[in-house]
């Protein structure tokens, strides 16, 4: 096609490639006649052979030069930068006006301003991740703030109803979404796993209530069965009709108004008086795969951070290590430390990953038997577990056994759970109530109600009477080692002594003895050598 175009172009302009023919003149007598070519040139006619030759010459010249075709100018691209606020509001959850909403908005911006401000600050840690998960699960992004109503974005929150974590799952619902809760971990406190479960549960409730988000969210709080029952009693599927009636608990009546009031604050932080709030930056971390049970202080050491940092990144872990028997456990570490950890961890012998073992006392167990089984010292078991009477072990009691030298109190300290419990729940007695009905309603026993409220064996209840219907707030109490002020002791090394033996005798750690005396690892002690020790006054010596 291109060659045809060029040939045509050449034919139109070919005349310009030849000298114009001169005027015709008479031929002199006796002169020889010109050849045919000369006669044609004189008369101005062009032969086909000349055309072909000119075309071939032109094409050859064009082939030797780059072909330049007209190029359209590039389209103008305008890039627009969109600034997403630290606490994004997307407007994908319907907002309504209601007296309850107005009352709670005034509360959040008034008397409860300090508490609500702390919730908003903490929201910055998790909102980006939660909204990313909700986008994947096709759930309204603004429902991410429902975690603020549930727990104030407290990953260790624990309620009177035994719900735990930022999304406040109870045991039975958590099991539906494969969240484990055992002696070692409570995955309801894992913000990522719990958020995926919350998104899936909200989607399920949304479908169950025919696409009504208000009813779905109400069911997240009260349970689907109770919302269904309320709809049948009231004869209406309008959430606000249910609120104005007597078919829902007061907690559920205020549940969506709390969310709407919170969203109105987030929608315009300046108008709500929170424009200058310093919101926390999102948590940045990496994930490493732990092949077998490993102490968290080992992980912390390899990442060049402290033990508390690793615990804070993994609030689902109740104890000092990753769960035994759990292969390739996914553990969060600070951003930028995964590569270093993997290199150092690869060089760590397998038998040094875990330095402690949990043993639950069974019938027939003695400290001597445990010491022989695990090849450790009886005194170490007594010291680590703060045992006052070795003969008074209780069946079911948990003991931490030190498997290596240089043990610390971290495992024993972590026997106490790290839940942050909500305030104690109370209930106002109504006409027709009984202990049995109240106990059933709040999932407790009649005996617990009697003990918590000092009722004795009386069944007399009065309308308006306040009853405690949950356990007192507080953490599990665990005996801790009492350490008094330290005193300086100069110890003279004896034949057969070792740092391990001296540390056990004076109840001090090996690393501290090395630090006080500038000793290197593996350094041999000599009889008569003087060691400086800072010994607690309650220690031996």
Helices and strands as residue ranges (DSSP letters): H 2-13, G 14-17, H 36-43, H 48-63, H 99-108, H 113-136, G 141-145, H 146-151, E 157-158, H 171-176, G 187-189, H 191-208, H 213-222, H 224-234, H 239-244, H 250-253, H 255-267, E 285-290, H 296-303, H 307-313, E 329-334, H 338-346, G 350-352, E 356-360, H 367-374, H 378-385, E 398-402, H 410-413, E 420-421, E 426-428, H 435-442, H 446-453, E 466-468, E 486-492, H 499-506, H 510-517, E 530-536
